[in-house]
């Protein structure tokens, strides 16, 4: 597992490690699973994908929903198929819930009601995800603490569970250890000021390379602004710019600020999960440290 805050060079390190050990890469980023969202998600380049097999990228249309349970099922099957080929599965991404689901197994045996979910979505569109998050916090502070106020999809699902059962959704969630999985869990990071500069530079590069045009293209294909990836950092601010709510300069600054906040949340998540931290300011040194961990691990072939 190669995780950590955004903009720490996870894809670059993962590809270099995979080439050294004969590995294949599985995505663990909740937005990179969507087609057409390339610039705004900093997906691995076409060159990187040619050098090493990559899985679970570009598997969904932008208007399709996807959750940690579905990710767990797909990623586990792919990891097993890679292992059976004599290769090393390398999971890469910053979505902590996806990684935890794959390692431990996420089970939510709660009922579903599509009509109620649509009703809650419409309400969220009227009042905003932050208001709905505060409502969730009142009924289930445990679940609310795990979710970002911008994570509308999971907030709606949690409220749906509560409305249907009268039970806080945290009581339905259970992590089941998977003793057959032996994993090295690494989180890349770098000094805060250096990461801040990288986030700012990457944001400016995304805009220069066509983030606004990419967003316009997705919208022109008929996908609504409420599509899951279009609510992610970057696309959300571009849509506000296109709607006249932000100037171009304000849009860029809002993306930078939101990305920095997201990186802070990721850092907190992975520290809590006990990952081994590696400074990735020097990518070559980071790769060497990961390879050393592999050599010392019982999973080393």
C-alpha positions, 0 to 999 in steps of 0.5 A: 500500500502506497498512500499519503496526502495528495501531491506527494508523488505516490504514482511516481514512486509506485511505478518505480517500485513496480518496475523494480519488483515486478509489480502491478498497480491498483488504484485507491483514489475515489475520483480516478475511477471515473472516465474523462477526469484526467487533469483534475485527478492527476491520473498516472500518465499514459507513459506510466500506464504503458510501463506498468499495468494499472487497474481500476482507473477509468472504470465508471461513467461520471454519473455513476455512484461507487462506494467502499464496499464495491471498491473492496470487492473489485480490488480484492479480486484484482489483487488476487489475480495479480498475485496468482500471476507471480506479481506483486499487487501495489495499491496506490492512492489517497482514499483512506476508506478504500484502503481500509476496506480492502485491508479489513473488509467493510460490511454495511448490512443496512437496508436501502431505499432508492426513493428515499435516497433521491429525496435526501439528494434533492434536499442536499442540493437545496440546503448543501452538504454541510447542513446535511453533515451537521444533521448527521452529526446530531444523530451519529457523531461517530459516522460524521467524524469520519466523513468530510462535510463535502462528502455528499454521497456518504452523508446521504447514505448515512442519513438514509440508513438512519431514516430507514432503521432509526439506528445510527449507521456507525452501528451497522459498520464493522471491520472484519480482519483479513488474516490472509492479507499480508501488507506493507502500508506506506504513507508518503509525505514531505515537510508542510511548506514543501507540500504546500508549494507542490500543491500550489504548483500542481494546481496552476499546472492543472489549470494551464493544461486545461482543467476548465476545458476538461470540466466543460467537456464533461458537462457538454457530454450531458453529465450533471454538475451533481455527478460524483467526480464533479463535486470533487476538489478542482471540478467543484471550483471550476463549476463555480467559476463557470457559473460566475460565482468565482473569478478565475483567480478566485477559482485557483486560490479556492482549489489550492486552499481546499487541496491543502485542507484535504491533505491535512485530513489525509495526513491525520487519517493515515497517522491514525492507521499506523502507516510507515511514513516516508519522506518523498521530497526526494523520489529516488530516496523514497523508492529505495526506502520502500524497496528496503521495506519490501526486502525485510518483509515476509511477503518478499518473494 
